[in-house]
Amino acid sequence: MKNQIIYTFSFAIFLIACSTPQLSEMETAAPEEIKLTEEQISANGISWGKPEFREMSSEVLCNGKIEVPPQNLADIHTPLRGFVRSIEVIQGDHVHKGDVLIVLSHPEFARMQREFLESSKRLVQLEREYNRNKDLLNDDAVSKKDFELAETAYSIEKVHQNGLRSELLLSGFEVDRILSSGQIQESISIRSPFDGYVASLNVNTGKLVQPDDLVAQVMNNDHLHLELSVFPKEIATVQEKDRVVFKLSGSDSLHMASVYLVGKVVNENTGAVMVHAHLDRESGYVPGTFVNATIRTSTSKVLVVPVDAVVQIGDQFFVFIRTKDGFKQQRVTVLRKDRNFIEVAELDPDVDYVISGAYYLVNSEEE
């Protein structure tokens, strides 16, 4: 019995001894008050103040390019196989709708027009024959079968002639002039589809070009826009009319735009969603220029402190509270920030926080 009492008493002492360091560690882990002299506060620029309510938006960082709408960029192909007889523009020239870019010629052009003229002559003859048989049929002077043969021949040739006419028109030939004069047009002109600038020329005099060859590009840059790439995890926060701040590659100047359209599909190659934004000022930019952009999403009035009030240690954030005798560190959660202010979850509007010189207090703690 005596041995049992001694064993119980010893075990109790062991438990007390084991618990003592744990209490000590808890006390040590608690933030300690930092005390500084007035001279130290002044010398290190430490100041404090209460948090304030400000309008703040979240920010989505992204990259992109200045582009022209697809309808303002034209790839020019030749309608027919031909030799480049002349080039009427150079890259960078301003052109109007209908201006000649390139002139082509080829012996095949003569064959196409000759076939059209021959068909037109046959059509006139077959039309007369059809009308003659129609009159004879009314007078019972011709069989219905002969009339139908004349009608079929006329209809087939009419379809053939209309097809040749359309082919020539689409290829750039002046069909009415060819038909009225009977003269063969030796060349065709490739023209600009709209006002703009010659973005590229891929031909030289004498080159043989095919219908699938890209011979030129014409660009109208009257309406430029931003095409931005946003990762899917952030796209839900982006909405139409959100403001965009961006910098051109190699420049520190700030430019503004507004979100016009938010894409609905993830690009398979980039893994991002495209956001289309309209520029506040559309002149002075070069299409294809890369940009670094910040999309400012939904705005609300929140409690913030200056950026210098929050310090980061590892992956944690802290502020310092002004106490009666000094300063005390408080761990916080950063929600969103801009260039000057940070929204912090745990702020108390009635408490003074250090708003400058916080990093000196971190160093004081380490010492």
Protein Blocks (a to p, Z undefined) as FASTA:
>chain_A
ZZmmmmmmmmmmmmmmmmmmmmmmmmmmpccdddddfklmmmnopacddddddddddddd
ddddddddfklpccdddfbdcddfbdcbdehiacdehiafbdcddfklmmmmmmmmmmmm
mmmmmmmmmmmmmmmmmnopacfklmmmmmmmmmmmmmmmmmmmmmmmmnopafklmmmn
opacfbdcdddfbdcddfbdcbdehiacdfklcfbdcddfkbgcddddddfklmmmpcgh
iacddddehiabdcddddfbdcfbdcfklopacdddddfblghiaehiacdddddddddd
dddddfklpccehjaccdddddfklccddddddfbdcfkbccdfkbcfkbccdfehklmm
mmmmmZZ
